[in-house]
Amino acid sequence: MAHFVDRAPFTAKAGSGGNGCVSFHREKFVQNGGPDGGDGGRGGNVVLLADENMHTLLDFRFRSKYEAQAGTDGSSGRCTGKKGEDLIVKVPVGTVVREKESGRVVADMYEAGRQKVLLHGGRGGWGNMHFATPTRQAPNFAKPGMKTEKHEFILELKTIADVGLVGYPNVGKSTILSVVTAARPKIANYHFTTLQPNLGLARFDGQDFVMADIPGLIEGASEGAGLGFDFLRHVERTRLLLHVVDISGSEGRDPVADFDQINLELAAYGDLMERPQIIAANKTDLPGAEENLDRLRAHVDGRWPVFPVSAATHKGFEPLMHEVAKSLASLPAFSPFEEEDAEWTEGDGSGYTVTRENGVFVISGPAAQMLINSVNFDDEESVNWFHRIMRQSGMIDALRAQGAQEGSTVRMDDMEFDFVD
């Protein structure tokens, strides 16, 4: 069986736009053909697709870097370059995509077949046909395509289930799942037998609902101890918690203390303690169960319903499942994570900064890079256009605000020139 991986790094880059073309119409008996350089093609997008046939992020452990196809350059005859193909990246249903640096959620693939454009491809650059004017009839320059950047994300798989079975290791969660659903998880009498969530479909009172056997946790799980985060991230999607307790105390632990400790971990992780709970007091067929059951009921004092069951003998499950079905009927469907709009926009070519370094004024940023790549410094008209764009974009004012004067040295990329006010 493939290893279960529910967290993985992910680096993606949309396709850069193709460059505009510098070209002039050439035809027999046409002495001075006008500019006919075509635009570059747009780069491909990076698109996420929630695939119901995937159940783990293992593939991203072997390949974590993805890049969409770039657009092709424009050509003569006003021909626009071909658009880069979109890159479809399949992820399991329930995958949440976070920006690595900020941790904000940029995509929640909560539904099978859902598609989300994660990164947009860069725009293609304009060909020289766009720069023709009555006074500039032969522009010898074009715009480059928008260059895209790599972005780093973290993929987290969060199980989508209606009911989550929670509790200490070896309390019988997997056995209960096998009793009430057709799921056949691995069952053994040792801790952490379950190392990944197991899902099963239950049918009761005319309802179908998904139950998840979540890996057990120990004290300190909310801080990552044991299977901590691996357990807790899969509880976030559930609408109802079925809290399984070893009511017999067969391993020498106090079931009341176990119950409280699990709830402390749920509360420490977030709002999980606010989820509705039903207590399944398991292993009632063992000695000491009846006395501990009375203690647990007195302890919870009606705050949560308690149902004695025995997964080994399959007893007590009808009233428990009836209560589960009744509770789910009144609970709202889970809400997807709120997606935040990305502060970065692929290929917009905007933004620049002006700094002073050792007496040299440096203009840097996407807008500066785009501008310097657009200019043919061997062509007078192109240089004039360069100065005009610097003034229109506010670069001249920004240089002046930093203290630049006539004749000051300005650096943009690897190009240095004198400041002309």
N, C-alpha and C positions, 0 to 999 in steps of 0.2 A: 504494500500500500504506500502511496506517495506520502512524503512528510507533510504535515500540516504547518503552514506558515501564515500568520495573520498580521504581520507587520513587515514592511519592506521599503527600502529607498527607491526613488523613482526620479530620474532626470530626463527632462523632455525639452525639445527645441523645435519650434515651428519652422517651416521652410522660409528662407529669405526670398525676397522678391527679385525678379530678373532685372537686369539693367536696361535702361532705354538705349535706343540705337541712334547713332549719328550717321545719317545717310542723305544723299541728294538724288533726286530723280534723274535718271539717265535714259535718254531715248534718242533715236536717230532723228535728226532735223530739229531737236529741241536743244537749243544752245545752253540755256541756264535753267535747268530744272530746279524746282523748289525743294525744300527739305521734306523727306518722306520717311524719316526714322521712326519705327514703331515702338510702342511701349513694351516694357518687360512684363512677363507674366507674374501673377500673384503666387506667393509661396503656399504650400499646403498647410492645412490645419492639423493639429494634434487632437484627435477625437477619442473620448473614452466611451466604451460600450459595455454595459452590464450584461454578462453572459451567465445564464443560469446553469450552464454545463461546467463552469469553473467553481471550485470549492476551496481553493487555497491560493496564496500569493507566491507559491514556490517558484513559478516561472520567473518572477522578478528578482529572485536570488541569483539566477544564472545570467539574466540580462536585465540591467537596470537603466540603460541609456537608450533613448528613442529619439529619432529625428525625422521630421517630415521632409518631403522632397521640395527642393527649391524651384522657383519659377524659372523658365528659360528667358534668355535675353530677347529683346525685340529685334526685328530685322528690317531691311529695306522694303520699300513698297507699302509702308504703313502697316506692316504685319506685326501684330501683338504676339509676344512670346507665350508659350504654352503654360497654363497654370500647373503648379506642382500638385501632385496627388496627395490627398489627405491621408494621414496615417491613423488607422483605427487600432486602438490599444484595448484589448479585451481585459476586463477585470471581473472578479466574482461579484454577484449581487450582494449588496451590503457594504461595499468598499467605500470608505471615506478618504478623500484626498485632502491633505493638509499641506500648506506651504511650509517648507522646512524651517525657514528663518523665523517667521512670525507665528507659526502654529495655527493660523486661521484656516477654516474649512473653505475650500474653493470648489469642491464637488462632493455630492453624496449620491452614490449609485445604488439607490435603495430599491429599484424596481427593475425586473428583468426586461431587457430590450431598451432601457433608457440610454440615450446618447447625450453627451455633454462635450461641447467644444472647449477644451482646456486651454489651448493656445491658438491664436489666430496667426495665419501666415502673413508675412510682410507684403506690403503693396509693391507692385512693379513700378519701376522708374519711368518717367515720361521720356519719349523719344524727342529728337530735336524738332519734329514737326509742330510741337506745341509752343515753341519759343520764337516762331516767326512773327514779326510785326512789320508794319509798313516801313519802319526805319531799320529793321534788322531782318533782312530777307534771307540771309544764309547763316543761321545760327550754327556754330561749330561745336556745340556742347549738348549734352543730355543729362538726365538725372539717373543716378544709380538706384537700384532697388533697395527697399528697406531691409536692413540687416536685422535678423532676429537673434535673441540671446538664449542661452540655456537657463532653465529654471529647475530648482531642486524641490522635490516633494517627498512626503512620507505617505505611503498607502497603509491604511488600517482596515482590516476586515472585521466588521461587527455583525455577529449573527443576527438574522432577522427571524424572530420567533414570537409567538403570542405569550408563551409561558416559559419561564426559566427556572430550572431546578437548581437551587443553591443549597450549600451546606458544606460541612467539613468533609475531608476525604473519607471514603470508606463508610459513609452512612447509608448507602443504598440507592443513590440517585440513578445510576445506570440500570439497576435492577428494576426500579419503578418505571423507568422509561420503557424497558422491554415488556413490562406487564401491561401498560395502558396504550402502547402503540405497537406497530409492527417492526420498529427499529430493533436491531440486534447489536448493541454496543458491546465492547469488550468488558467482561465482568470477572473480577478476581478479588480475593480477600487480602488486598494490600493497598497502601496509600498511593494516590496518584495513578491509579489504573487508567483513568480517563485523562488523556493529555490533549484532547481537542474536543470542541463541542460536537455532540451527536444530536441530530434532529430526528424527530418522529412525528407522524401525523396521527392525531387522536380524533375519534368520532364519538360524540356523546350528546344526548338530548337534541339531535338533529343539527348539531354544529360540527364543523371541521376546524381544528386549530392545531398549530404547530407547537410542539414542546421541544425544548433544548436542554440536554444534559450538559451543564456547564462544568468544566474542571473544578475540583475542590480547591479551597483556599485555607490558609492558616492565619494565625495572628500576624498582623503587619502586612497583609496582602495589599492594602490600599497604598502602601509604600513600596510595593514590588516584591515582597517576600513570597517565597514558594512560587506558585503559579500566578501570584497577585494580579498584575495587569492583564495577563493572558485570560484570567477568569473574568475580571470586572468589565473589560471592554465589551464582552459579549452579553452582558446583562443590560447594557444601555438601551437596547432596542426592545426589550420585552415589556409587555403591558402588565403582566402579573407574575409575581414570584411565588413559586412553590418551595417553601423552606423546609428541607428535609432534615430531621433530627434523629439521631440514634437514641431512642427513648430508653433503651435498655442500659445504656452506658457500658456496653460490652467491652470497650477498650480502656475502661477505667476513667473516662472523662465524664464530667457532669453535663447532661443534656441541656439543663437550664443555662449554665455558663456558656456552653457552645452556642446556643441560640443568641444570647446577648453579644457574644464576640463577633459573630457573623454580621449582626446588625450594626455593630460599631464600624466594621470595615465598609459596609455599604454606605453608611452615613459619611465616612471619611473620604470616600471616592467622589462623591457628588450628591445628587438628589435621589440616589437609588433607594434610600431609606423611605422615601415618600411613595414608592410604588406599593400598590396593594399586595398584601401577603396572605397566603394560606399556609398553615403549618401542617406538614405530614409527619406525624410521630411514628417513625418506622421501627421495625424489629420488635413489635409487641408480642411476638411469639417467644421471646427470650425472658429469662428470670429478671426480676427487678423492674420490668417495664411499667407495670400498673402503678407502683408507688411513684415513679418518676413522672408518669403521665399526670397524676393528680398535682404534683408539684409544679409542672409546667403550666397547666391550666390555671392554677392559682396565681402564678407569676405573671402571665399575660393578661389575666383579669378581663377577658372578653375583648381585648383590643384586636386580637386576630383569632379567627376560627381555628380550632385544633381538631385534626382527624387522626385517630389511631389506625394504622395500617400495618400489614405484614407483607412485604414484597416476596418473602420466601414462600408463604402459603397462599398468596394472592387474595388476602382477605382485607375488607374495609375500603376497597377502592370505589365502589359504586357511589356512596355518599360524598366521597372526596371529589370525584370527577363531576358529580352533579353540581357541587359548589363552584368548581372551576368554570364549568360551562355557564353557570348563572352569572358569575362575576364578569366573565369576558363579554357577555351580552350587553352589559351596562357600561363597559369601558370604551373610551374612544380609541380609534386606530392610532398607532404610533406616529409621531411627527418626524419627518426627515430633519436632518441637521440644516440649520439656516446657512445657505451659501453666501459668502461675502464676495462682492465684486473685486476682481483683481485691481490693485493700484497700478500695475504695469499693463501696458497695452502693446502687444507685439507689433513691431514695425511701424510705430507712429512717427518715429524720427524727430520727436520733440524733446526739448529740454537741453539746456547748456548751462555751464557755470564759467565765471570769469575769476581767475585768481592771479596773484602776483608772486612770481618765484624768481628770486635773485635779480630783480629789476626787469624781468620779462613778463609780459601779460599773456597768460595762457587761457585760451578758450577751449573747453572740453565738453564732451557730452554727445548724445546722438545727433542733435541738430548740427553741431559743428562738424561732426564726421560726415554727415550727409552733404553739407554744403561744400566742404573741401573736395569731396569725391565727384561733385557735379561740375567742377570748373575745369576748363581747358585754359591753362595760364599762358599758352602760346597764342591765344586768340584774344584780341583787344575787346571785342564785344562780350566775350565770356567773362573777362576780368571786370568790365563795367557792370555786368549783371551781378557778379559776386559782391561788389561794393554796395550795390543797391539792395540786395537781400540782407546784407549785414545791417544796413541802416533800418530797413523795414522790420527786421526781427528784434531790434532793440540791442543788438550786440555793440553798436557804436556807443549808445548811451551807457551801457554797462561798463565798457572800457573806460569811458570818461569818468564814471562814478568811482572807479578804482584808482583814478589818478593818471590815466594815460593822457599824454600830450602829443602834439604834432611831432612825428619822428620817433616815437616810442616803439620798441620792438614788440611785436605780437606774434605768438606761436599758436598755430592751429594744426593739430596732428604733427606731422614732421615738416610742415611748411612755416617759415618765418618771413614776416614782411613788416614794413614800417606803417605805423598808425597814421592815417590821413583823416583829419576831422572834417 
